[in-house]
Amino acid sequence: MRYHGRYFEEFTQGQEFSPPPFSISKREMEEFGRLTGDQNPLHTDAEFCRTEGLFRLPVVHGMATLSFAMGLADKAGVFRGTCLAFAGAQVRFLAPVYPGYALWAKLTVQEVVDLKDKPYGLVNFHLVVEDATKRVLEATLGILVARRAAALKMGKGPDDPAPPRTDMPMWGHAMTGDPT
């Protein structure tokens, strides 16, 4: 597989990425529910939704919407093979997403944090997902991204994935670079 993600040094504040539009089918929603164990009737039972739920139809899991958007950003080459870890997230689910609805995502670099002597840096992204009429999801995401020099030093070319690290700090330390 050819990896073509951006290295830490290639991200700048304000940079925007817009993966292709996507939708989540009913089958994909059902699979997500089975994989995660989330079988809440608001995702599975149309009668429940009509009579007792907040929404008129079963809705896509919010985390599925987030996962699909991030997966498409990865496939689009934003950080394919250079993302070392997902360091944190603050997510707001603003409106229901229904199976089959077209969705658009935009990922904007909010902050690029140099972790000094680490072989990676922290890139904070702002993610927005919208359907045809409204914003449905908004998130701030922290991702640890490999530095080009560290990947090359380990014998990896720009199209090779950064190798998994066994000496990664705990996530709180990853955000600050301070192991104390």
C-alpha positions in Angstrom: 0.0 0.0 0.0 1.3 3.5 -0.9 1.2 5.9 2.0 1.2 9.6 1.3 0.3 11.5 4.5 1.7 14.8 5.4 4.5 15.1 8.0 4.3 17.4 11.0 6.4 20.0 9.2 3.9 20.2 6.4 1.0 21.5 8.5 0.4 25.2 9.0 -2.2 27.0 11.0 -5.3 27.7 8.9 -4.6 25.0 6.3 -7.9 23.3 5.2 -8.7 19.9 3.9 -12.0 18.8 2.4 -12.4 15.1 1.7 -15.0 14.0 -0.8 -18.7 14.0 0.3 -19.8 10.9 2.0 -22.9 9.2 3.3 -23.5 6.4 5.8 -25.8 3.7 4.6 -28.3 1.9 6.8 -26.2 -1.3 6.5 -23.1 0.6 7.6 -25.0 2.1 10.6 -26.2 -1.4 11.6 -22.6 -2.8 11.3 -21.3 0.1 13.4 -23.9 -0.8 16.1 -23.0 -4.4 16.0 -19.3 -3.7 16.2 -19.6 -1.3 19.1 -22.4 -3.0 20.9 -24.5 0.2 20.7 -28.0 -1.2 19.9 -29.9 1.7 21.4 -33.4 1.8 19.8 -32.8 5.4 18.6 -30.4 3.8 16.1 -32.3 0.5 15.4 -36.0 0.8 15.9 -38.2 3.0 13.6 -41.3 2.5 15.7 -39.6 3.5 18.8 -38.3 6.7 17.1 -41.8 7.6 15.8 -43.5 7.0 19.2 -41.0 7.6 21.9 -37.8 9.1 20.5 -36.6 12.6 19.7 -36.1 11.8 16.1 -38.6 10.8 13.4 -36.4 7.9 12.2 -33.4 5.9 13.5 -30.3 8.1 13.4 -26.7 7.3 12.7 -24.4 6.9 15.7 -22.6 10.2 16.3 -19.3 8.4 16.7 -19.9 6.7 13.3 -20.2 10.2 11.7 -16.9 11.2 13.4 -15.2 8.0 12.4 -16.3 8.1 8.8 -15.2 11.8 8.4 -11.8 11.0 9.9 -11.4 7.9 7.8 -12.0 9.9 4.6 -9.5 12.5 5.7 -7.0 9.7 6.2 -7.8 8.2 2.7 -7.5 11.7 1.2 -3.9 11.7 2.4 -4.1 14.2 5.2 -2.2 11.9 7.6 -2.2 8.5 6.1 0.8 6.6 7.5 2.1 9.7 9.4 -0.6 9.8 12.2 1.0 8.1 15.2 -1.8 8.5 17.6 -5.1 10.2 18.3 -4.3 12.3 21.3 -7.7 13.7 22.3 -11.0 15.0 21.1 -13.8 17.4 22.1 -16.9 16.6 20.0 -20.3 18.2 19.8 -23.2 16.4 18.0 -25.4 19.3 16.8 -28.1 17.6 14.7 -29.2 14.1 13.8 -27.7 12.3 10.8 -30.0 9.9 8.9 -28.7 7.0 6.8 -28.1 7.9 3.2 -27.9 11.6 3.7 -25.0 13.3 1.9 -22.4 14.8 4.3 -19.5 17.2 3.8 -16.5 17.4 6.1 -13.9 20.2 6.5 -10.7 19.8 8.6 -8.9 23.0 9.5 -5.5 23.1 11.2 -6.1 25.1 14.4 -2.6 24.8 16.0 0.7 23.2 15.3 2.5 22.4 18.5 6.3 21.6 18.3 7.1 19.1 21.0 10.8 19.9 20.8 12.9 16.8 21.0 10.1 14.3 20.1 10.1 12.5 16.8 6.5 13.8 16.3 4.5 17.0 16.9 0.9 17.7 17.9 -1.5 19.0 15.3 -4.9 20.3 16.6 -7.6 20.2 14.0 -11.1 21.7 13.9 -13.5 19.4 12.2 -16.9 20.4 10.8 -19.4 18.0 9.3 -22.5 19.4 7.5 -25.4 17.9 5.6 -27.2 19.8 2.9 -28.8 22.3 5.3 -27.0 22.4 8.6 -23.9 21.6 10.7 -24.3 18.2 12.3 -21.0 17.8 14.1 -18.1 19.9 15.3 -14.9 18.7 16.9 -11.5 19.7 18.1 -9.0 16.8 17.5 -5.4 16.4 18.6 -3.3 14.1 16.5 0.4 13.2 17.0 2.0 13.4 13.6 5.5 12.0 12.6 8.3 14.4 11.7 9.9 13.8 8.3 13.4 13.7 9.7 12.5 11.0 12.3 10.8 8.9 9.6 13.8 9.2 7.3 16.3 8.5 10.1 14.5 5.2 10.7 14.9 4.3 7.0 11.4 5.3 6.0 10.8 7.2 2.8 8.2 9.8 2.3 5.7 7.3 1.0 6.3 4.7 3.8 4.3 4.6 7.0 6.0 5.9 10.1 6.6 2.8 12.3 4.7 2.3 15.5 6.5 3.6 18.6 6.9 1.6 21.7 8.1 4.4 23.8 5.1 6.8 23.4 4.3 8.9 26.5 1.0 8.8 28.2 -1.5 11.0 26.3 -1.5 13.9 28.8 2.3 14.1 28.4 1.9 13.9 24.7 -0.1 17.1 24.7 2.6 19.1 26.7 5.8 17.2 25.9 6.5 17.2 29.7 6.8 13.7 31.1 6.5 14.9 34.7 
